[in-house]
Every structure is written in C-alpha cells, then in structure tokens.
Amino acid sequence: MATASDWIAGARPRTLPAAVAPVLVGTGAAAQVDAASAGRALLAAGVALALQVGVNYANDYSDGVRGTDVDRVGPRRLTASGAAAPRQVRGAAFTALGVAALLGLWLVVLSGAWWLLAVGALAVVAAWTYTGGRRPYGYLGLGEVGVFVFFGLVAVLGTTYTQAGRVTWPAVVGAVAIGLLACALLMANNLRDIPTDALVGKRTLAVRLGDHRARRAYAAMVVLPVLLGAVCAVAAPWSLLVLLLLAPAVLLAVAVLAGARGIALVPVLGGTGLLELGFGMLLGLGLAL
C-alpha cells in the first residue's frame, strides 16, 4: 500500500518549478505595465501546479499499465511498482486535473476572458493524452512540443493576459525562454530513460535524436533561455539579473555533454528544475522593477 511519501514522490516534486516559474514571469510582465494582481497570480499558480501534478500522475498511470515503467532508472513509480492500484493513480490524476479546471474557471470569471476556457480544456486534454489514450503524443516524440506550448507559451502569456488584459513583447520572449527550460526538464528525464524507452517502443524526442544529439539539444535548452531573458533588458534593464544564472546553466550543460547518464542524471533533473524556478524569479523581478 502506498504511503504518503510514496504519493508525494509520485507527484514528482522536481518538476513542480516548471509550474511556478511561468506564473512568476507572466506576473512580472503584467507588473511592468502596472497591471499585476496578486490574487489572480495565486490562482494561476494553483492552476499550473494542479495541472503539473495531474500530468505526473497521469503519466505514472498510463506508463504503468502499458508496462513501460517496469525497468527504469530513478524514483519508483506508483503503478509500475505496485505500490498503488492503477485505478487509485488514475483517480489522483483526474482529481488534480479537476482542481486545475475549477481554479482555471475561477480565474476566467475574474478576468472575463471567456475564450480562455477553450485553451484550458485543451490543456487538460493535452495533460491526459501525453501518455494516455490510443496514440499518446509523448510516445511519438512530441512531448517537448506539448510542454513548450502549455508550460511555456500558454502558462506565461495566459498569466499576463488574465492580469493585464493584453500581452507584451517581453512576456512573449519570457514565454519562449520558459518553454525551452520546461523542455530541458523533460529532455533530462527522457535522456536518462533512453535505453528502457527504446526497448518498449516509447519514441520520445530523446530516443529519436539519439544520445549524442539529445545531449546537445539539452545544452541549448538551458543556455539559450538565459540569453533570451537578458534581451528583455531593452524594455526592463533589471532583467539583466538573469545573467546570474548563466554559470549554473553552463555547468548543467557541461555535466550532460560530458556524458552523465543513469542515476547521475537525477541531480541534473533537480538542478534543471531549480534553474527554471530561479529564472522565473529573476526575470519576473527584473520585469516588475
């Protein structure tokens, strides 16, 4: 029977910065045009966190029932390990996605942007079909596309729009940067799982690119966002704060390019999550100032 710590681990805490960081950037962009709202920012953070947890549990369930998590490196999965029944994990996924939908509805009501309901519905569908359904797009090498769109563009620009009623070019640049960092988080995870994913037919982007090119892609995904963030200094000089993260980004890139694999990639995954969170904090602050 799964313990509380098992369920917490199943929520994959290392990935949660990918949910908070875009809200920080989006709120900073709203503050730049004097339109930030703490209440709406908190609601957006709740939506993003619930959606991320829902994705993680849905991934645990779908991969577990398919048998793709039986032999893997890293923390054990609830479904594959037998710690929790598949229906329990599926129920946890649906509960988290339901919370995201309710908080999203509340945010839409406050902002009056009713067209965002369609975007929210697409986000929930994308969360489930990443590894669920008959043809999960995560198995086709399109996982990074979904992450870039929903945990980058939609999360940042949606946060800004629900507060300011419009988007600005620094918000767009920040959204692209955050999307790349979210992709780096996924790439680090899938790079670690290339051997086992390839065996079970899970054709992630890392598997399709191959080990060498996947490592180069990861390096670009962690370094380029820092440079993009610095571009925002044209409109908000304090955005140059993000350059403080250039050294950590390079260190993570070097570790991966040097050949870290298997269990050695677990700290890289955690470091990438912290890099994204730090980026969200510094760019959000830089835009607000």
ChimeraX attribute file (.defattr): number of C-alpha atoms within 10 A of each C-alpha:
attribute: neighborCount
match mode: 1-to-1
recipient: residues
	/A:1	9
	/A:2	14
	/A:3	10
	/A:4	9
	/A:5	9
	/A:6	17
	/A:7	17
	/A:8	11
	/A:9	15
	/A:10	21
	/A:11	24
	/A:12	18
	/A:13	15
	/A:14	17
	/A:15	23
	/A:16	21
	/A:17	23
	/A:18	31
	/A:19	27
	/A:20	25
	/A:21	32
	/A:22	37
	/A:23	32
	/A:24	29
	/A:25	33
	/A:26	37
	/A:27	34
	/A:28	31
	/A:29	34
	/A:30	30
	/A:31	20
	/A:32	22
	/A:33	15
	/A:34	12
	/A:35	17
	/A:36	21
	/A:37	16
	/A:38	10
	/A:39	12
	/A:40	21
	/A:41	22
	/A:42	18
	/A:43	20
	/A:44	31
	/A:45	23
	/A:46	20
	/A:47	28
	/A:48	28
	/A:49	22
	/A:50	24
	/A:51	27
	/A:52	27
	/A:53	26
	/A:54	28
	/A:55	26
	/A:56	25
	/A:57	31
	/A:58	27
	/A:59	25
	/A:60	27
	/A:61	29
	/A:62	24
	/A:63	19
	/A:64	20
	/A:65	14
	/A:66	13
	/A:67	13
	/A:68	19
	/A:69	24
	/A:70	17
	/A:71	15
	/A:72	17
	/A:73	18
	/A:74	14
	/A:75	12
	/A:76	18
	/A:77	25
	/A:78	25
	/A:79	27
	/A:80	23
	/A:81	14
	/A:82	14
	/A:83	16
	/A:84	18
	/A:85	16
	/A:86	18
	/A:87	11
	/A:88	14
	/A:89	25
	/A:90	19
	/A:91	16
	/A:92	20
	/A:93	26
	/A:94	19
	/A:95	16
	/A:96	22
	/A:97	28
	/A:98	17
	/A:99	17
	/A:100	27
	/A:101	20
	/A:102	13
	/A:103	20
	/A:104	22
	/A:105	18
	/A:106	16
	/A:107	25
	/A:108	19
	/A:109	13
	/A:110	14
	/A:111	16
	/A:112	12
	/A:113	14
	/A:114	13
	/A:115	9
	/A:116	19
	/A:117	16
	/A:118	9
	/A:119	14
	/A:120	20
	/A:121	13
	/A:122	12
	/A:123	22
	/A:124	19
	/A:125	13
	/A:126	20
	/A:127	25
	/A:128	22
	/A:129	20
	/A:130	23
	/A:131	25
	/A:132	23
	/A:133	10
	/A:134	7
	/A:135	11
	/A:136	18
	/A:137	20
	/A:138	22
	/A:139	19
	/A:140	17
	/A:141	17
	/A:142	15
	/A:143	22
	/A:144	23
	/A:145	17
	/A:146	18
	/A:147	25
	/A:148	22
	/A:149	19
	/A:150	25
	/A:151	30
	/A:152	29
	/A:153	24
	/A:154	22
	/A:155	29
	/A:156	34
	/A:157	28
	/A:158	27
	/A:159	33
	/A:160	33
	/A:161	22
	/A:162	27
	/A:163	27
	/A:164	22
	/A:165	14
	/A:166	14
	/A:167	20
	/A:168	17
	/A:169	11
	/A:170	26
	/A:171	29
	/A:172	19
	/A:173	20
	/A:174	33
	/A:175	30
	/A:176	22
	/A:177	29
	/A:178	32
	/A:179	30
	/A:180	28
	/A:181	32
	/A:182	29
	/A:183	26
	/A:184	28
	/A:185	30
	/A:186	23
	/A:187	24
	/A:188	24
	/A:189	21
	/A:190	21
	/A:191	28
	/A:192	24
	/A:193	23
	/A:194	23
	/A:195	16
	/A:196	18
	/A:197	21
	/A:198	15
	/A:199	10
	/A:200	13
	/A:201	12
	/A:202	21
	/A:203	21
	/A:204	25
	/A:205	23
	/A:206	27
	/A:207	23
	/A:208	15
	/A:209	16
	/A:210	13
	/A:211	18
	/A:212	13
	/A:213	14
	/A:214	22
	/A:215	25
	/A:216	15
	/A:217	19
	/A:218	24
	/A:219	23
	/A:220	17
	/A:221	23
	/A:222	29
	/A:223	23
	/A:224	15
	/A:225	26
	/A:226	27
	/A:227	16
	/A:228	19
	/A:229	28
	/A:230	21
	/A:231	18
	/A:232	23
	/A:233	18
	/A:234	11
	/A:235	12
	/A:236	19
	/A:237	14
	/A:238	19
	/A:239	23
	/A:240	20
	/A:241	20
	/A:242	26
	/A:243	18
	/A:244	13
	/A:245	19
	/A:246	16
	/A:247	12
	/A:248	17
	/A:249	23
	/A:250	15
	/A:251	16
	/A:252	21
	/A:253	22
	/A:254	15
	/A:255	16
	/A:256	22
	/A:257	18
	/A:258	10
	/A:259	13
	/A:260	16
	/A:261	18
	/A:262	16
	/A:263	12
	/A:264	15
	/A:265	22
	/A:266	19
	/A:267	13
	/A:268	22
	/A:269	21
	/A:270	17
	/A:271	18
	/A:272	27
	/A:273	25
	/A:274	20
	/A:275	24
	/A:276	32
	/A:277	22
	/A:278	18
	/A:279	28
	/A:280	29
	/A:281	20
	/A:282	25
	/A:283	31
	/A:284	30
	/A:285	22
	/A:286	24
	/A:287	29
	/A:288	21
	/A:289	13
